Amino acid sequence: MTTLLWVVVALDVAYWIAWYADRSLVASNTRAAYYEFENAFPVADAWLGLCAAAAAIALRRRSNTALLWLLLAGGAGGYLLGMDVLYDLENSIWWSSGAGGVIELAINLATAAVSGVLIRWTWLHRDTLLRPENSEVLDR
C-alpha cells in the first residue's frame, strides 16, 4: 500500500511539472476553457498528494492516523474524479480529442481504480489500522 501511495504522489507531481513545463505533453484539448478548468486543479491535487504522502508515512510508522489519511486520500481522488469526468462528458473530451482524449479517459479510469482500492483496503483493514502495532498486515 505504501508503494501505491508513493506512486500516486509521484504521478501527481509529474503531471503538474509536465503541465507547467510543456502542456502539450498532458493536455487533452487546446481550448482556453479547458486550460482554465485544468488550472483550477493544482491545489486540490496538492491536497491529494499531501494526503497520500501522509498516509504512506503513517503506515510506515505504524501510526493509527493512517486510517484518517488513507480515507482522505481516497475521498480526494474520488472528488477529483467526479469533477474531471463531468467536465470530460459535458465537453466530449474522451471522444473528440484524439489521443489526448484517450489519455484523459485512462487517467480517469486509473483515478477511479486507485481511489476505490484505497477506500476498500482501508475499510477492510480499519481495525488493524487503529492498532497497527499488533499486525503485520501493514507491511503488505
Protein Blocks (a to p, Z undefined) as FASTA:
>chain_A
ZZmmmmmmmmmmmmmmmmmmommlmpcbfcfklmmmmmmmmmmmmmmmmmmmmmmmmmmn
opaklmmmmmmmmmmmmmmmmmmmmmmmmnommmmnojmlmmmmmmmmmmmmmmmmmmmm
mmmmmmmmmmmmlpcklmZZ
